[in-house]
Amino acid sequence: MLSVEELDERLIDLSFAEDIGDGDHTTLCCIPEDAMGKSQLLIKEDGILAGIEVAKKVFHRFDPTMQIEVLINDGAKVKKGDVAMIVTGKVRSLLQTERLMLNIMQRMSGIATMTNKYVERLEGTKTRVLDTRKTTPGMRMLEKQAVKIGGGCNHRIGLFDMILLKDNHVDFSGGIANAINRCHEYLKAKNLDLKIEIEVRNFDELQQAIDCGGINRIMLDNFSVENTKKAVDIVAGRYEVESSGGITFDTLRDYAECGVDFISVGALTHSVKGLDMSFKAVN
């Protein structure tokens, strides 16, 4: 399996190939090769900054001679008018890295900002907000980094680091008990040690999961607030409980006050608005 660093490098290389192709002809035609300059990352909207460390990789991957002065680090609250970093180097390099750096930083900062709002909404409860696999293809590691920078927690990274028996797995397996039992048989045969979570859609499935046992977490899928409280009381601390499905920012705290351990929110990554910022020349 590739490391985070290797995944970042592959994404950056692919993104440059996608954007520059056989050359940035606009820049090449009007900017002398030896021209030097300076640009600053200007924040144009209040939020949480994320992506500075990835931006440094973008610049150095394209041109190792670029010099980066970081003024505001990942995770900091920023406001309109702040300058987050200043980059000095060849003007051609500044122009050709601008869009990729901004695409990454705007999206990561948007995710971190939204996540932080959810985290603040849960303040005073034991509930933690989780992301999901509803991410942009190729950018999952960056988007999940942004969730953590915003104060949230990562669910599983992919299909490989946790067992999550969802409704389709249960239905295709012929029921809750079959799905859980086959899971344990598989883990034993493969000599794997992975946490097991199972999704339940009603109180009957919840009781079946409890009776079967051998799990770490139960996901309550599309339960109302009232039924979530009942479900938490039934579980009685024997397993972690996660709420998922149909939960909005307005109802988030209501679910948290039922006593669930986690609330997973796909909107953190699939419906986020990028944080407004620009990369402008400094005269």
C-alpha positions as CSV (number, residue, x, y, z in Angstrom):
1,M,0.0,0.0,0.0
2,L,1.3,3.5,-0.9
3,S,2.2,5.9,1.9
4,V,0.5,9.2,2.4
5,E,3.6,10.9,1.0
6,E,3.6,8.7,-2.1
7,L,-0.1,9.3,-2.7
8,D,0.4,13.1,-2.4
9,E,3.3,13.0,-4.9
10,R,1.2,10.9,-7.4
11,L,-1.7,13.3,-7.1
12,I,0.5,16.4,-7.6
13,D,2.2,14.8,-10.6
14,L,-1.2,13.9,-12.2
15,S,-2.6,17.3,-11.5
16,F,0.3,19.1,-13.1
17,A,0.0,16.7,-16.2
18,E,-3.7,17.5,-16.3
19,D,-3.2,21.3,-16.1
20,I,0.0,22.0,-17.9
21,G,0.1,19.3,-20.5
22,D,2.9,20.0,-23.1
23,G,3.4,23.5,-21.6
24,D,1.9,26.6,-20.2
25,H,2.1,28.5,-23.4
26,T,0.6,31.7,-21.9
27,T,3.4,32.0,-19.4
28,L,6.1,30.7,-21.7
29,C,5.4,33.3,-24.4
30,C,5.4,36.4,-22.2
31,I,7.6,35.7,-19.1
32,P,11.4,35.6,-19.5
33,E,13.0,32.4,-18.2
34,D,15.2,34.2,-15.7
35,A,12.5,36.5,-14.3
36,M,12.2,36.4,-10.6
37,G,9.2,37.4,-8.5
38,K,7.2,37.1,-5.3
39,S,3.5,36.2,-4.7
40,Q,1.4,36.1,-1.5
41,L,-1.5,33.9,-0.5
42,L,-4.3,36.3,0.4
43,I,-7.2,35.1,2.5
44,K,-10.5,36.6,1.3
45,E,-12.9,34.9,3.7
46,D,-13.0,34.0,7.4
47,G,-12.4,30.3,8.2
48,I,-9.9,27.6,9.2
49,L,-6.7,27.4,7.1
50,A,-5.7,23.9,5.8
51,G,-3.4,22.7,3.1
52,I,-0.2,24.8,3.8
53,E,1.9,21.6,4.1
54,V,0.5,20.2,0.9
55,A,1.1,23.6,-0.9
56,K,4.8,23.4,0.1
57,K,4.9,20.0,-1.6
58,V,3.3,21.4,-4.7
59,F,5.9,24.2,-5.0
60,H,8.9,22.0,-4.3
61,R,7.7,19.2,-6.5
62,F,7.5,21.7,-9.4
63,D,10.6,23.8,-8.6
64,P,12.8,22.9,-5.6
65,T,14.4,26.4,-5.7
66,M,11.1,28.1,-4.7
67,Q,11.4,29.8,-1.3
68,I,8.3,29.6,1.0
69,E,7.7,31.8,4.0
70,V,4.8,30.5,6.0
71,L,3.0,33.2,8.1
72,I,0.0,31.2,9.2
73,N,-0.1,27.4,9.8
74,D,-2.6,24.7,9.2
75,G,-5.5,24.7,11.7
76,A,-5.3,28.4,12.5
77,K,-8.4,30.7,12.3
78,V,-8.0,33.2,9.5
79,K,-9.9,36.3,8.5
80,K,-10.4,38.2,5.4
81,G,-7.2,40.2,4.6
82,D,-4.7,37.8,6.2
83,V,-1.6,36.8,4.3
84,A,-0.9,33.1,4.9
85,M,2.4,32.7,3.1
86,I,4.8,34.4,0.7
87,V,6.5,32.5,-2.1
88,T,9.6,33.8,-3.9
89,G,11.1,32.2,-7.0
90,K,11.0,32.2,-10.8
91,V,7.9,34.0,-12.1
92,R,7.2,31.1,-14.5
93,S,7.1,28.7,-11.5
94,L,4.9,31.0,-9.5
95,L,2.4,31.2,-12.4
96,Q,2.4,27.5,-13.2
97,T,1.9,26.3,-9.6
98,E,-0.8,28.9,-8.7
99,R,-3.9,27.1,-9.7
100,L,-3.1,23.7,-8.3
101,M,-2.0,25.1,-5.0
102,L,-5.2,27.2,-4.8
103,N,-7.4,24.3,-5.8
104,I,-6.0,22.2,-3.0
105,M,-5.9,24.9,-0.4
106,Q,-9.3,26.3,-1.1
107,R,-11.0,22.8,-0.9
108,M,-9.0,21.7,2.2
109,S,-9.7,25.0,4.0
110,G,-13.4,24.8,3.1
111,I,-13.6,21.3,4.5
112,A,-11.7,22.3,7.7
113,T,-13.9,25.3,8.1
114,M,-17.1,23.3,7.8
115,T,-15.8,20.6,10.1
116,N,-14.9,23.1,12.7
117,K,-18.4,24.5,12.7
118,Y,-19.8,21.0,13.3
119,V,-17.2,20.4,16.1
120,E,-18.2,23.6,17.8
121,R,-21.8,22.6,17.5
122,L,-21.0,19.5,19.5
123,E,-19.1,21.3,22.2
124,G,-20.0,20.1,25.7
125,T,-21.1,16.6,24.5
126,K,-19.0,13.4,24.2
127,T,-19.9,13.0,20.5
128,R,-17.3,13.3,17.8
129,V,-18.0,14.1,14.2
130,L,-16.7,11.7,11.6
131,D,-16.2,12.0,7.9
132,T,-17.1,9.3,5.3
133,R,-15.9,7.8,2.0
134,K,-17.9,10.4,0.1
135,T,-14.8,12.1,-1.1
136,T,-13.4,13.5,-4.4
137,P,-11.7,10.6,-6.3
138,G,-7.9,10.9,-5.9
139,M,-8.1,13.5,-3.1
140,R,-9.4,11.4,-0.2
141,M,-6.2,11.6,1.8
142,L,-6.1,15.4,1.5
143,E,-9.8,15.8,2.3
144,K,-9.5,13.5,5.3
145,Q,-6.4,15.5,6.5
146,A,-8.6,18.6,6.2
147,V,-11.3,17.1,8.4
148,K,-8.7,16.4,11.1
149,I,-7.2,19.9,10.8
150,G,-10.8,21.2,11.4
151,G,-11.1,19.2,14.6
152,G,-13.0,16.2,13.3
153,C,-12.2,12.5,13.2
154,N,-11.6,10.2,10.3
155,H,-13.8,7.2,10.0
156,R,-12.1,4.4,8.0
157,I,-9.8,5.6,5.2
158,G,-11.0,3.1,2.7
159,L,-12.3,-0.5,2.4
160,F,-9.1,-1.9,3.8
161,D,-8.7,-0.6,7.3
162,M,-12.0,-1.5,9.0
163,I,-15.0,-3.8,8.5
164,L,-18.3,-1.9,8.0
165,L,-21.2,-4.2,7.3
166,K,-23.8,-2.0,5.7
167,D,-27.4,-2.8,4.7
168,N,-26.4,-4.4,1.3
169,H,-23.8,-6.6,3.0
170,V,-26.5,-7.8,5.5
171,D,-29.1,-8.4,2.8
172,F,-26.7,-10.2,0.5
173,S,-25.5,-12.3,3.4
174,G,-29.0,-13.3,4.5
175,G,-29.1,-11.4,7.7
176,I,-27.3,-9.8,10.6
177,A,-25.9,-12.9,12.2
178,N,-24.7,-14.4,8.9
179,A,-22.9,-11.2,8.1
180,I,-21.1,-11.0,11.4
181,N,-20.2,-14.7,11.6
182,R,-18.8,-14.7,8.1
183,C,-16.8,-11.6,9.0
184,H,-15.2,-13.4,11.9
185,E,-14.4,-16.4,9.8
186,Y,-12.8,-14.3,7.2
187,L,-10.7,-12.3,9.7
188,K,-9.5,-15.5,11.3
189,A,-8.6,-17.1,8.0
190,K,-6.7,-14.0,6.8
191,N,-5.1,-13.4,10.2
192,L,-6.5,-9.9,10.3
193,D,-7.2,-7.7,13.3
194,L,-9.8,-5.1,12.2
195,K,-12.6,-3.4,14.1
196,I,-16.1,-4.4,13.1
197,E,-19.0,-2.0,12.7
198,I,-22.5,-3.0,11.6
199,E,-25.3,-0.8,10.3
200,V,-28.8,-1.4,11.6
201,R,-32.0,0.0,10.1
202,N,-34.5,-0.7,12.9
203,F,-34.9,-2.0,16.5
204,D,-35.2,-5.6,15.3
205,E,-31.8,-5.5,13.5
206,L,-30.4,-3.7,16.6
207,Q,-31.4,-6.5,18.9
208,Q,-30.0,-9.1,16.4
209,A,-26.7,-7.3,16.4
210,I,-26.6,-7.2,20.2
211,D,-27.6,-10.8,20.5
212,C,-24.9,-11.9,18.0
213,G,-22.2,-9.8,19.5
214,G,-18.6,-9.8,18.3
215,I,-18.7,-6.2,17.1
216,N,-17.1,-2.9,18.1
217,R,-19.7,-0.3,16.9
218,I,-23.3,-0.1,15.8
219,M,-24.4,2.4,13.2
220,L,-28.0,3.7,13.6
221,D,-29.1,4.4,10.0
222,N,-31.7,7.1,9.6
223,F,-33.1,6.7,13.1
224,S,-35.1,9.7,14.4
225,V,-33.9,11.6,17.4
226,E,-36.4,9.8,19.7
227,N,-35.5,6.4,18.4
228,T,-31.8,7.2,18.7
229,K,-32.3,7.9,22.4
230,K,-34.1,4.5,22.8
231,A,-31.4,2.7,20.9
232,V,-28.6,4.2,23.0
233,D,-30.5,3.0,26.1
234,I,-30.8,-0.5,24.7
235,V,-27.1,-0.7,23.8
236,A,-26.3,0.5,27.3
237,G,-22.6,1.1,26.7
238,R,-21.8,-2.3,25.4
239,Y,-20.7,-1.0,22.1
240,E,-19.9,2.3,20.5
241,V,-22.9,3.9,18.8
242,E,-22.8,6.0,15.6
243,S,-25.6,8.0,14.1
244,S,-25.8,8.4,10.3
245,G,-28.2,9.4,7.6
246,G,-30.4,12.5,7.3
247,I,-28.6,14.4,10.1
248,T,-28.3,18.2,9.4
249,F,-26.4,20.9,11.1
250,D,-29.6,22.0,12.8
251,T,-30.3,18.5,14.2
252,L,-26.7,17.6,15.0
253,R,-26.8,18.5,18.6
254,D,-30.1,16.8,19.2
255,Y,-28.6,13.5,18.1
256,A,-25.4,14.2,20.2
257,E,-27.5,14.7,23.3
258,C,-29.0,11.2,22.9
259,G,-25.5,10.0,24.0
260,V,-24.1,8.6,20.7
261,D,-20.3,8.4,20.4
262,F,-20.1,9.4,16.8
263,I,-22.1,11.2,14.1
264,S,-20.9,10.6,10.5
265,V,-21.5,13.5,8.1
266,G,-20.9,13.0,4.4
267,A,-21.5,16.7,3.8
268,L,-18.1,17.5,5.3
269,T,-16.5,16.4,2.0
270,H,-19.1,16.0,-0.6
271,S,-21.0,19.3,-0.4
272,V,-18.3,21.7,0.8
273,K,-17.7,25.2,-0.5
274,G,-14.1,26.2,-1.0
275,L,-12.6,29.0,1.2
276,D,-12.0,32.1,-0.9
277,M,-8.4,33.0,-1.4
278,S,-6.0,34.3,-4.1
279,F,-2.3,34.1,-5.0
280,K,-1.2,37.6,-6.1
281,A,2.0,39.1,-7.2
282,V,3.8,41.4,-4.7
283,N,5.4,44.4,-6.3
